[in-house]
Amino acid sequence: MRFLKLDSTCRASFYFYNTKKDVDNLVNALNKAYNMFKKYIK
């Protein structure tokens, strides 16, 4: 984390039991988070 100069990270794990809906929910949540924080991204 120090090497990359990051305060935090997030990791998603997939396995055979994940469904397309699970992936869609993840993508939607990431898009929502991006839209909330994009004004702070350089």
PyMOL Python script that loads the backbone (N, CA, C, O; Angstrom):
from pymol import cmd

cmd.read_pdbstr("""\
ATOM      1  N   MET A   1       0.819  -1.173   0.000  1.00  0.00           N
ATOM      2  CA  MET A   1       0.000   0.000   0.000  1.00  0.00           C
ATOM      3  C   MET A   1       0.877   1.257   0.000  1.00  0.00           C
ATOM      4  O   MET A   1       0.606   2.207  -0.735  1.00  0.00           O
ATOM      5  N   ARG A   2       1.901   1.257   0.806  1.00  0.00           N
ATOM      6  CA  ARG A   2       2.785   2.423   0.830  1.00  0.00           C
ATOM      7  C   ARG A   2       3.504   2.574  -0.505  1.00  0.00           C
ATOM      8  O   ARG A   2       3.662   3.682  -1.017  1.00  0.00           O
ATOM      9  N   PHE A   3       3.936   1.449  -1.059  1.00  0.00           N
ATOM     10  CA  PHE A   3       4.651   1.489  -2.335  1.00  0.00           C
ATOM     11  C   PHE A   3       3.775   2.097  -3.426  1.00  0.00           C
ATOM     12  O   PHE A   3       4.258   2.882  -4.243  1.00  0.00           O
ATOM     13  N   LEU A   4       2.496   1.742  -3.445  1.00  0.00           N
ATOM     14  CA  LEU A   4       1.566   2.258  -4.455  1.00  0.00           C
ATOM     15  C   LEU A   4       0.957   3.604  -4.067  1.00  0.00           C
ATOM     16  O   LEU A   4       0.203   4.199  -4.837  1.00  0.00           O
ATOM     17  N   LYS A   5       1.292   4.076  -2.862  1.00  0.00           N
ATOM     18  CA  LYS A   5       0.770   5.343  -2.340  1.00  0.00           C
ATOM     19  C   LYS A   5      -0.750   5.359  -2.333  1.00  0.00           C
ATOM     20  O   LYS A   5      -1.386   6.310  -2.788  1.00  0.00           O
ATOM     21  N   LEU A   6      -1.321   4.264  -1.797  1.00  0.00           N
ATOM     22  CA  LEU A   6      -2.774   4.127  -1.691  1.00  0.00           C
ATOM     23  C   LEU A   6      -3.186   4.055  -0.234  1.00  0.00           C
ATOM     24  O   LEU A   6      -2.472   3.502   0.602  1.00  0.00           O
ATOM     25  N   ASP A   7      -4.347   4.620   0.058  1.00  0.00           N
ATOM     26  CA  ASP A   7      -4.888   4.545   1.415  1.00  0.00           C
ATOM     27  C   ASP A   7      -5.668   3.259   1.629  1.00  0.00           C
ATOM     28  O   ASP A   7      -5.691   2.714   2.732  1.00  0.00           O
ATOM     29  N   SER A   8      -6.307   2.776   0.572  1.00  0.00           N
ATOM     30  CA  SER A   8      -7.115   1.567   0.707  1.00  0.00           C
ATOM     31  C   SER A   8      -7.280   0.888  -0.648  1.00  0.00           C
ATOM     32  O   SER A   8      -7.031   1.486  -1.695  1.00  0.00           O
ATOM     33  N   THR A   9      -7.698  -0.355  -0.607  1.00  0.00           N
ATOM     34  CA  THR A   9      -7.965  -1.113  -1.824  1.00  0.00           C
ATOM     35  C   THR A   9      -9.221  -1.957  -1.616  1.00  0.00           C
ATOM     36  O   THR A   9      -9.738  -2.074  -0.506  1.00  0.00           O
ATOM     37  N   CYS A  10      -9.683  -2.527  -2.693  1.00  0.00           N
ATOM     38  CA  CYS A  10     -10.842  -3.407  -2.635  1.00  0.00           C
ATOM     39  C   CYS A  10     -10.555  -4.592  -3.551  1.00  0.00           C
ATOM     40  O   CYS A  10      -9.930  -4.436  -4.600  1.00  0.00           O
ATOM     41  N   ARG A  11     -11.006  -5.756  -3.157  1.00  0.00           N
ATOM     42  CA  ARG A  11     -10.747  -6.963  -3.926  1.00  0.00           C
ATOM     43  C   ARG A  11     -12.035  -7.743  -4.089  1.00  0.00           C
ATOM     44  O   ARG A  11     -12.781  -7.938  -3.129  1.00  0.00           O
ATOM     45  N   ALA A  12     -12.291  -8.184  -5.295  1.00  0.00           N
ATOM     46  CA  ALA A  12     -13.467  -9.015  -5.560  1.00  0.00           C
ATOM     47  C   ALA A  12     -12.979 -10.425  -5.893  1.00  0.00           C
ATOM     48  O   ALA A  12     -12.018 -10.599  -6.642  1.00  0.00           O
ATOM     49  N   SER A  13     -13.641 -11.407  -5.337  1.00  0.00           N
ATOM     50  CA  SER A  13     -13.296 -12.798  -5.608  1.00  0.00           C
ATOM     51  C   SER A  13     -14.483 -13.487  -6.266  1.00  0.00           C
ATOM     52  O   SER A  13     -15.630 -13.298  -5.862  1.00  0.00           O
ATOM     53  N   PHE A  14     -14.195 -14.274  -7.269  1.00  0.00           N
ATOM     54  CA  PHE A  14     -15.229 -15.016  -7.969  1.00  0.00           C
ATOM     55  C   PHE A  14     -14.965 -16.510  -7.832  1.00  0.00           C
ATOM     56  O   PHE A  14     -13.822 -16.955  -7.732  1.00  0.00           O
ATOM     57  N   TYR A  15     -16.050 -17.263  -7.831  1.00  0.00           N
ATOM     58  CA  TYR A  15     -15.937 -18.712  -7.750  1.00  0.00           C
ATOM     59  C   TYR A  15     -17.070 -19.310  -8.566  1.00  0.00           C
ATOM     60  O   TYR A  15     -17.913 -18.572  -9.075  1.00  0.00           O
ATOM     61  N   PHE A  16     -17.108 -20.597  -8.699  1.00  0.00           N
ATOM     62  CA  PHE A  16     -18.073 -21.228  -9.599  1.00  0.00           C
ATOM     63  C   PHE A  16     -19.528 -20.975  -9.210  1.00  0.00           C
ATOM     64  O   PHE A  16     -20.417 -21.094 -10.053  1.00  0.00           O
ATOM     65  N   TYR A  17     -19.781 -20.633  -7.966  1.00  0.00           N
ATOM     66  CA  TYR A  17     -21.161 -20.405  -7.532  1.00  0.00           C
ATOM     67  C   TYR A  17     -21.645 -18.980  -7.766  1.00  0.00           C
ATOM     68  O   TYR A  17     -22.825 -18.703  -7.549  1.00  0.00           O
ATOM     69  N   ASN A  18     -20.769 -18.053  -8.207  1.00  0.00           N
ATOM     70  CA  ASN A  18     -21.213 -16.701  -8.511  1.00  0.00           C
ATOM     71  C   ASN A  18     -22.065 -16.721  -9.774  1.00  0.00           C
ATOM     72  O   ASN A  18     -21.806 -17.470 -10.716  1.00  0.00           O
ATOM     73  N   THR A  19     -23.081 -15.882  -9.761  1.00  0.00           N
ATOM     74  CA  THR A  19     -23.982 -15.798 -10.913  1.00  0.00           C
ATOM     75  C   THR A  19     -23.714 -14.507 -11.685  1.00  0.00           C
ATOM     76  O   THR A  19     -22.983 -13.628 -11.227  1.00  0.00           O
ATOM     77  N   LYS A  20     -24.314 -14.419 -12.847  1.00  0.00           N
ATOM     78  CA  LYS A  20     -24.213 -13.184 -13.641  1.00  0.00           C
ATOM     79  C   LYS A  20     -24.784 -12.014 -12.844  1.00  0.00           C
ATOM     80  O   LYS A  20     -24.268 -10.898 -12.918  1.00  0.00           O
ATOM     81  N   LYS A  21     -25.839 -12.266 -12.089  1.00  0.00           N
ATOM     82  CA  LYS A  21     -26.433 -11.204 -11.268  1.00  0.00           C
ATOM     83  C   LYS A  21     -25.438 -10.696 -10.231  1.00  0.00           C
ATOM     84  O   LYS A  21     -25.382  -9.494  -9.970  1.00  0.00           O
ATOM     85  N   ASP A  22     -24.653 -11.589  -9.639  1.00  0.00           N
ATOM     86  CA  ASP A  22     -23.623 -11.169  -8.684  1.00  0.00           C
ATOM     87  C   ASP A  22     -22.624 -10.217  -9.351  1.00  0.00           C
ATOM     88  O   ASP A  22     -22.255  -9.190  -8.781  1.00  0.00           O
ATOM     89  N   VAL A  23     -22.199 -10.569 -10.546  1.00  0.00           N
ATOM     90  CA  VAL A  23     -21.233  -9.736 -11.276  1.00  0.00           C
ATOM     91  C   VAL A  23     -21.873  -8.406 -11.652  1.00  0.00           C
ATOM     92  O   VAL A  23     -21.243  -7.356 -11.528  1.00  0.00           O
ATOM     93  N   ASP A  24     -23.119  -8.447 -12.109  1.00  0.00           N
ATOM     94  CA  ASP A  24     -23.831  -7.208 -12.451  1.00  0.00           C
ATOM     95  C   ASP A  24     -23.966  -6.302 -11.229  1.00  0.00           C
ATOM     96  O   ASP A  24     -23.799  -5.087 -11.336  1.00  0.00           O
ATOM     97  N   ASN A  25     -24.264  -6.882 -10.081  1.00  0.00           N
ATOM     98  CA  ASN A  25     -24.369  -6.094  -8.843  1.00  0.00           C
ATOM     99  C   ASN A  25     -23.034  -5.454  -8.485  1.00  0.00           C
ATOM    100  O   ASN A  25     -22.991  -4.300  -8.058  1.00  0.00           O
ATOM    101  N   LEU A  26     -21.957  -6.192  -8.655  1.00  0.00           N
ATOM    102  CA  LEU A  26     -20.626  -5.644  -8.384  1.00  0.00           C
ATOM    103  C   LEU A  26     -20.322  -4.475  -9.313  1.00  0.00           C
ATOM    104  O   LEU A  26     -19.869  -3.422  -8.866  1.00  0.00           O
ATOM    105  N   VAL A  27     -20.570  -4.661 -10.599  1.00  0.00           N
ATOM    106  CA  VAL A  27     -20.301  -3.598 -11.578  1.00  0.00           C
ATOM    107  C   VAL A  27     -21.145  -2.369 -11.266  1.00  0.00           C
ATOM    108  O   VAL A  27     -20.644  -1.246 -11.318  1.00  0.00           O
ATOM    109  N   ASN A  28     -22.415  -2.567 -10.942  1.00  0.00           N
ATOM    110  CA  ASN A  28     -23.282  -1.437 -10.599  1.00  0.00           C
ATOM    111  C   ASN A  28     -22.779  -0.704  -9.361  1.00  0.00           C
ATOM    112  O   ASN A  28     -22.791   0.527  -9.321  1.00  0.00           O
ATOM    113  N   ALA A  29     -22.342  -1.445  -8.358  1.00  0.00           N
ATOM    114  CA  ALA A  29     -21.823  -0.826  -7.137  1.00  0.00           C
ATOM    115  C   ALA A  29     -20.536  -0.058  -7.415  1.00  0.00           C
ATOM    116  O   ALA A  29     -20.335   1.030  -6.875  1.00  0.00           O
ATOM    117  N   LEU A  30     -19.671  -0.611  -8.246  1.00  0.00           N
ATOM    118  CA  LEU A  30     -18.430   0.094  -8.597  1.00  0.00           C
ATOM    119  C   LEU A  30     -18.728   1.374  -9.371  1.00  0.00           C
ATOM    120  O   LEU A  30     -18.092   2.402  -9.141  1.00  0.00           O
ATOM    121  N   ASN A  31     -19.688   1.316 -10.283  1.00  0.00           N
ATOM    122  CA  ASN A  31     -20.077   2.516 -11.030  1.00  0.00           C
ATOM    123  C   ASN A  31     -20.661   3.576 -10.096  1.00  0.00           C
ATOM    124  O   ASN A  31     -20.370   4.763 -10.241  1.00  0.00           O
ATOM    125  N   LYS A  32     -21.475   3.151  -9.149  1.00  0.00           N
ATOM    126  CA  LYS A  32     -22.054   4.084  -8.189  1.00  0.00           C
ATOM    127  C   LYS A  32     -20.961   4.735  -7.350  1.00  0.00           C
ATOM    128  O   LYS A  32     -20.971   5.948  -7.145  1.00  0.00           O
ATOM    129  N   ALA A  33     -20.024   3.935  -6.868  1.00  0.00           N
ATOM    130  CA  ALA A  33     -18.922   4.472  -6.065  1.00  0.00           C
ATOM    131  C   ALA A  33     -18.066   5.425  -6.895  1.00  0.00           C
ATOM    132  O   ALA A  33     -17.662   6.483  -6.412  1.00  0.00           O
ATOM    133  N   TYR A  34     -17.793   5.054  -8.133  1.00  0.00           N
ATOM    134  CA  TYR A  34     -16.998   5.930  -9.002  1.00  0.00           C
ATOM    135  C   TYR A  34     -17.699   7.272  -9.193  1.00  0.00           C
ATOM    136  O   TYR A  34     -17.074   8.327  -9.080  1.00  0.00           O
ATOM    137  N   ASN A  35     -18.988   7.228  -9.479  1.00  0.00           N
ATOM    138  CA  ASN A  35     -19.727   8.474  -9.694  1.00  0.00           C
ATOM    139  C   ASN A  35     -19.764   9.339  -8.441  1.00  0.00           C
ATOM    140  O   ASN A  35     -19.781  10.565  -8.545  1.00  0.00           O
ATOM    141  N   MET A  36     -19.778   8.732  -7.269  1.00  0.00           N
ATOM    142  CA  MET A  36     -19.769   9.486  -6.028  1.00  0.00           C
ATOM    143  C   MET A  36     -18.420  10.169  -5.793  1.00  0.00           C
ATOM    144  O   MET A  36     -18.371  11.284  -5.274  1.00  0.00           O
ATOM    145  N   PHE A  37     -17.323   9.500  -6.174  1.00  0.00           N
ATOM    146  CA  PHE A  37     -15.988   9.992  -5.856  1.00  0.00           C
ATOM    147  C   PHE A  37     -15.215  10.571  -7.034  1.00  0.00           C
ATOM    148  O   PHE A  37     -14.072  10.991  -6.858  1.00  0.00           O
ATOM    149  N   LYS A  38     -15.795  10.608  -8.222  1.00  0.00           N
ATOM    150  CA  LYS A  38     -15.030  11.024  -9.404  1.00  0.00           C
ATOM    151  C   LYS A  38     -14.539  12.456  -9.315  1.00  0.00           C
ATOM    152  O   LYS A  38     -13.531  12.796  -9.935  1.00  0.00           O
ATOM    153  N   LYS A  39     -15.226  13.308  -8.559  1.00  0.00           N
ATOM    154  CA  LYS A  39     -14.754  14.688  -8.436  1.00  0.00           C
ATOM    155  C   LYS A  39     -13.453  14.790  -7.633  1.00  0.00           C
ATOM    156  O   LYS A  39     -12.757  15.803  -7.696  1.00  0.00           O
ATOM    157  N   TYR A  40     -13.131  13.734  -6.879  1.00  0.00           N
ATOM    158  CA  TYR A  40     -11.902  13.720  -6.079  1.00  0.00           C
ATOM    159  C   TYR A  40     -10.746  13.020  -6.786  1.00  0.00           C
ATOM    160  O   TYR A  40      -9.609  13.063  -6.318  1.00  0.00           O
ATOM    161  N   ILE A  41     -11.042  12.374  -7.917  1.00  0.00           N
ATOM    162  CA  ILE A  41     -10.017  11.648  -8.667  1.00  0.00           C
ATOM    163  C   ILE A  41      -9.295  12.611  -9.586  1.00  0.00           C
ATOM    164  O   ILE A  41      -9.920  13.378 -10.318  1.00  0.00           O
ATOM    165  N   LYS A  42      -7.991  12.564  -9.542  1.00  0.00           N
ATOM    166  CA  LYS A  42      -7.188  13.471 -10.378  1.00  0.00           C
ATOM    167  C   LYS A  42      -7.005  12.923 -11.756  1.00  0.00           C
ATOM    168  O   LYS A  42      -6.356  13.554 -12.590  1.00  0.00           O
TER     169      LYS A  42
END
""", "prot")
cmd.dss("prot")
cmd.show_as("cartoon", "prot")
cmd.util.cbc("prot")
cmd.orient("prot")
